Amino acid sequence: MKCRVSELRYKEIIDVADGCRYGFVGDAEVDLETGEVTQLIVPGRLRLFGLLGRWEDAVFPWSSVRRIGADTILVDRGLPRQDRRRD
């Protein structure tokens, strides 16, 4: 399956270990020398309607991506449960 980087923005990232939904891809980091995607970034959620800024962005190394589907990207972060982002 081929996919453009711009199409990744419409896909939701879900952890395969526990089904945690992190949100939609907001950006992708690309190595300009090799042309490979190195990271997917989900922007942090707004804090108090944006008045207090945002939470930290969630960064997913490309090596954690297990499968890319039509609507979702499955990742395996391998983090302990308490370090995972809550919905």
N, C-alpha and C positions, 0 to 999 in steps of 0.2 A: 504494500500500500504506500502510495506517495502522498505527501501532505506538505502544503506550503506553511511557512512560519506564520503567516497572517491567519491561516485557518486554525492554528493552535489556540488563538485568543478566544475562540468560541467553545472550547472544551473545558470540562470541569475535572479537577484533579481529585481522585479518591484513593485512599490507602487500602491496599489489598488485605492488610493484616486485620483491620478492625472496621473498615468501611467509613472511616472518618472523611468527611467532605471538607476540603480546604478552600474551595472556591474556584473561580475561573482564571485561566492563565492571563496575565496582564502584560507580560513581557518575556522575551527569550534572549539569552546571552549567546552570542555566536563568536567562535574563534575565527577571526578574519584570515588567519594564515592557512587554516585547514578547511574552513567553511563548515565546520561541524557545530551543532547546537551543544553547548556545554551545560546550560542551566535553564530551567523554567521558573518564572517568578510569579507568585500570586500576590497582588497588592494587599497590604494590611487593611483590616476593616476600620471604618470610621469610629472614633471615640466620641461619644456624646454629640452625635449629629455632625461631626467634623469640627466642632469647636475646640476640642482638645487634640486635634491632629488624628493620626492613624496609629494602629498597632504596627508592629514590625512586619515587613514582608516575609512571606514563606518562600524559601528558596529550595528548589528540588534539583539536585545534580542529575544530569542526563542518565547517569549509570543507575539511578533509582527507578527509572521508567521501565515498567514490565510490559505494558501493552497500550496501544493507542487505538481507541475505537471511534465510532462515528460521533459520539457525544462526550466521551470521557477519556481520561488518561489515567491508567492504573499505575500507582507507584508503590514501592516498598521502601519506606524510610528506615526501618529497623530500629525505631526509637522506643524506649520504654513508654508505657501508657501515660504516665504523668507529664511527659514532655510534649505530648501531642496537643494540637490546637483544639479547643472546644467549640462546638456550635451553639 
